[in-house]
């Protein structure tokens, strides 16, 4: 029974990660595109500052997730070749 509960807990964690990274990051990127388009179609030729700030925040979140993902994948290489220990490697 303990093994079953452990496996279900692990499955839940993988499912949550898949939803966040599989659907969440593309959704955040889409919101960034939407707000960027709204910022550039402002009346009078001046960009809307709030829409521009929100789009920049969305793109920053996506870029940070990509960089962290690449570093996580390369953590073994970084630890053995360069001596940089990230994520407990």
C-alpha positions, 0 to 999 in steps of 0.5 A: 500500500505504501508503494502505491501511495508513493507512486501516486504521489510521484505521478501527481507531481509529474502531472502538475509539472507537465501541466505547468510546462506543457500548457502554462509556459505557452499560455504565458507566452501567448499572453505576452504576445497579446499584451505586446500587440495591445501596447503597440496599437495604442492611440496617439502613437504612444505605447501603453505602459501597463501593457508593455510592462505585462508583456515584458514580464511574461516574456521574462518568465518564459525566458527564465524558465528556458534558461533554468531548463537548459541549466538543469539538463546540463547540470551534470556536464557543468559539474564534471567539466567546469566544476559548477554545481547547480541544482544539487549536482 
